[in-house]
Amino acid sequence: MRKLRARLAESHQLHGLTSDPLLHAVRLERFRVSVTRSMWFFLALGLGFTTTGVHEFLAGHLSPLDALWWGAWLVEPALAGILVTLLRWEAEMLSQGQAVDAAPVVWLKRLLLGATLVTNVWSSLRPPSGSVEYGVVFLHLVVPLVVFLIAEVMPVIQHRCNAARDRVMADAKPVTNATTTPAASASTSARTPLKLPTHLQAALGAKVAEVRNQGRVITPADVRAAVNVPDDFAAALAEQFNAAA
C-alpha cells in the first residue's frame, strides 16, 4: 500500500508538472524554432539549385574567360540575400505581433521569386547545347515554385505558432476582477505566485538582481528583456517581484 501511495503521489506531481501551461508554451516555442530552422535549411538548398539556372540564363553561352561568366554567379545569391533578409524581418515582426502583409513587402517577395522562376525555366527551355531535357525543365520549374511556397508558408508558421503560444501563456495568467484595486491585485499575485520553467527562472532571476542593484523597481520591459512572455504576463511577474521586494 505504501508503494502504491508513493507511486500515486508521484503520478499526481508529474501530472501537475507536465500540464503546466508554461511548459506547453516552452515546448511550442522549441517546436517553432525547430520547424523554422528546417524550413531555412531547405530554402537554402532550393536557392542553391536555382543559382545554377540563373547563371545559365545569364552566361550559359559564355566561357570562364569572360568576366560576366563569373559575375553571373553573384546575381542569384544577391537576390536570395534580399529575400532572406526580408523573411528574417517578417519573422521578427510576427514574433512581436505586428502585421507583415503590406503591399510593397508582398510585391518585393513575389518579384524576387518570380525572377528566379522565369530565368530558371527559360534557361532550361533554351539550353546552350540546343537539346531540351524535359526532366531538367521539370526541376527548374518545380524547385523555384517550392522555394516560392516556402517563402509564403514561413510567415504563416511563425504566426500560428506564436498565436498558439500566446493562448497557452494566457491560460497561465492569474484571473483577477476588472474592478480589483491595485493593492488587491498585488495581494492576489502574492497569494498566487506565477511559475516559470527552471531555465527561464534563472534568466529572469539574473535580470531581477541586476535591476535591484540599480536601485529601481522591476518593470514589464525588464521582464520581457529576460524572457519572451506576453505583456500582461510580464506585468504580473514584475508586480510579483516588486511586491516580494
N, C-alpha and C positions, 0 to 999 in steps of 0.2 A: 504494500500500500504506500509506503514512504517513497519508494522508487517511482510509482505511478504518479503520486502527487508532485514529486520533483520534476518529472517529465512534463506534467500538465502545466506547472508554473513556468517552466522553461518555454513551453509552446506558446503560452499567453504572452510572455515577454517578447519572444521572437515575432509573434504576430503584430504586437504593438510597434515594434521597430520597422518591420517590413511594410506596414500600412501607413507609415508616417508620410504625409503629403510632401514634405521637403525631400525625402529620399526619392520619391517618384519624380520630383522636379529635377533633381540631380541626374537621375537616370535618363530623363528626356533630354537634358542638355548634352550629356555624353553621347546619346544616340544621334542627336542633331550634328554634333561635331564629327562623328564617325561617318555619317552619310555624306556630309558636306565634303570631307576630305576625299572620299571615294569619287564623288562627282568631279571634283577638281582634277583628280588623277586621270580619269577617263576623258575629261575635256582637254587636258594637256596632250594626251595620246592622239585624240582626234585632230587637234590643231597641228601636231607634228606631221600627221599624214597629209593634211591639206596644204602644208607648206610646199611639199613637192609638186602638187598640182599648180599652185600659183607660180612657182618658179618655172615650170614647164610652159605655162601660158605666156610668161613674160620673156623668157630667154631660152626656150627649148630649141630654137633654131640657131643659137649662138654657141661658140666654143668657150672653154675656160680661159682662153687668151683675151676674151673681151671683158672689159670692166663691168658691163651690165650683167654678165653672167653671174658674177659674184654679188653684185648689188641686189639682184633679184631675190637672193636668199633672205634678205632683210625685210622684204615687203610684208610677208605674212606674219613673221614674228612681231613686227611693228603694229599691225592691225590687231593681232592677238593680244599684245600688251595693253592696248587701249581697252579691248573687251574685258580682259582680266581685271584691270583697274576699275572699270565700271561695275563689274559683278561684285568686287570687294566692297565698293561703296554701297551698292544695293543691299548687300548682306548686313553691313553695319547699320544702315538706316532702318532696315526691317527689325533688327535686334533692339532698336530704340523705339519701335512702334511708329515709325514715320513711313508715309506712302512713297512709293518709287515709280508710280505709273504716269509721270509727266510725259507729255508727247515727245519732247526732244530726247529724253532718255530712251524711249521705246524706238524711235526712228534711228538713233545712232546705233543701237544694238542690231537692229534689222539691216541697216546699211552695211555694217561690218561683216555680218554673217552672209548677207546677200552677195556681196562682192566675192567672198570666198567661194560660195556656191557656183556663181557664174564662171569664174576663172577656172575652177576645177573641172566643171562639165565641158567647157569649151576646149580646154587643153586635151581632154580625153577623146573628144569627137574629132579633133583635128591634130593628131599627134605628128611630130616631125617625120616619123617613119612613113606616114601615109596610110598605115594599116590600123583600122579601128578594132579594138578588142572590147567586146561588149561587157566582159567581166570587169575590166578596168573602168568602163563608163559607169557601170552599176555602182562600184565602190566610190568613185568620185562624185556620184550623185547622193548616195545614201550617207556617207560619212559627214559631209557638210550639213545635211539635214539633221543628223543625230546631234552634231555639235550645236546647231541652232536650237533644237528642242532642249538640250541640256541647259543651255543658257537661259531659256524661258522657264524651265522647271525649277532651277535652283532658287530663285526668289520665292516660289511657291512653297518649297520645302522649308526655307527659313521662316516664312510667315506662319505656316501651320504648326511647326514645332514650337515656335515662340508663343503662339496662341495657346497650345496645349499646356506648355509650362506655366504660363500666366494663370490659367484656370486652376491648375494644381496649387500654385502659390496662393491664390485667392482662398482656396479651401483651408489653407493653414493659418489665415488671419483670424485673430480673435474677434468674435461678434460683439459689437457694442451698440448701444442705443444711440440714435442720431441726436437725442436731446441730452446725452450724458455730458456732464460738466468736465472740464479738463482735469480737475482733481480726481473725480470719479474714474475718468479714463485711465489716469496714471495708476490708481489703485487697482483697477481691473487688470492692467498689464502686469502689475507686480504680482497679483494673485495667479495669473495665468502666464507664466514665462514662456516666451517663444523659443523654440529649439531649432538648431541648425546641425547639419552633419559635422562630424569631427573636423574635417579639413577646412570647412568654412568657418567653424568656430575659431580655429587657430588664426586664420587670416583676419577675421573681424576683431579678435582679441588684440592682435598686434596694432590694428588701426585705432582701437579704443585707447590703448595705452599711449599711443603717440599723441592723440588729441588731448588726453588728460594731462600729459606732460606739458602741453602748450597752454594749459590753464583755461581751457574753454569747454563749453558743453558740446556734446556729440550731436551732429545734425544728420538728417537723412542723406545728405550728399556724402558725408563721411562714410556712412554705411554702404552706400552704393559704390563708392570708390574701392571698397574692400571686397564686397560680394555682389553678384549680379542678381538683385531682387527687385520686385515692383516697388513703385514709390510708396504706396500705402504700407507695405510690409516694412520698408526701410524706415518709415516714420515711426511705426510701432516699436521696432527694435531700438531706434535712437531714444525714444521715450522711456523704454525699459531700462536702458543703460544709465540714462540720466537720473531716473528715479532711484536706481540702486547705488548711485554715487554718494 
